[in-house]
Amino acid sequence: MRHLLSTRDLSREDAITLLDTAGQMAATQEREVRKLPTLRGKTVVNLFFEDSTRTRISFEAAAKRLSADVINFSAKGSSVSKGESLKDTALTLQAMGADAVVVRHWASGAAYQLAHGGWLHGSVLNAGDGTHQHPTQALLDAFTMRRHLVSDPTGADLAGLTVAIVGDVLHSRVARSNVYLLHTLGARVVLVAPPTLVPVGIEPWPCTLVHTLDEALETHEIDALMMLRVQRERMTGGGFFPSPGEYTRLYGLDADRMSRLPDHGIVMHPGPMNRGLEISAEAADSSRSVIVEQVANGVAVRMAALYLLLAGEEGAS
Ligand code: CP
């Protein structure tokens, strides 16, 4: 594997290797081995054209914990604001000797363009492109599910689990990435969304679709309930339907709906959350919530991705 662009590209074997390696990385962190020498001499560039807290910080932490040199590049304050193209930005990074470029971009397909434009010699890791893909988010979500819901996680997939993904599917690269990865790992995926927030062309996605959260809770035993952020910044066509109040009534997770999960059921959210819109504070802060743990697991998963792409087999010893 040279790049990590989409969960659709991952075989079951690739995904299991990434999750097992993340488990090993997490174990080193739990033993308080703060730094591994694995990527000493490598340079990782974080290239962010869109805002981020969790992904940007955790990629930086992951690269540093593997002893790589890290360059953080934010489009704000750079020559991108003077009109510099993605190609010329990439050529500049190549001239600086980037071994890997972690890219977040508002345009779907930008990570693929960067990987296959012929401008970079190193690896490209997609940290979220438009409404398309966010593969490391899906991997950290699967890693978190594995830890909570699978009794012997090493080498295991997620067969037999049911995962409901709820809300603004239309704008969600997290939903798309999770649908494909969870399917590859054997889980059943139920998407729950208002008809106005479902992408055109969803039919071939390997999942089922229902239109209210109550229906999903009635008709499925849900092991993991993943609430999506309502992405109001992408709703450029005149607001969003249903109204915020109606959205919360039909799709919001509150204590009553949470109580209809099985005893072992977990609550997830990729963050950042709109508390009071898609999830109540009570649900977000409950003992079922693994939302903070998802963030922590992001570092181990991103360490695994950087390690597997940059160190390869010679670094595995
Ligand atoms: N989940 C996620 O991608 O969060 P950030 O936008 O803060 O990186």
Boltz pocket constraint, residues with backbone or C-beta under 6 A from the ligand:
constraints:
  - pocket:
      binder: B
      contacts: [[A, 51], [A, 52], [A, 53], [A, 54], [A, 55], [A, 56], [A, 127], [A, 128], [A, 137], [A, 270], [A, 271], [A, 272]]
      max_distance: 6.0
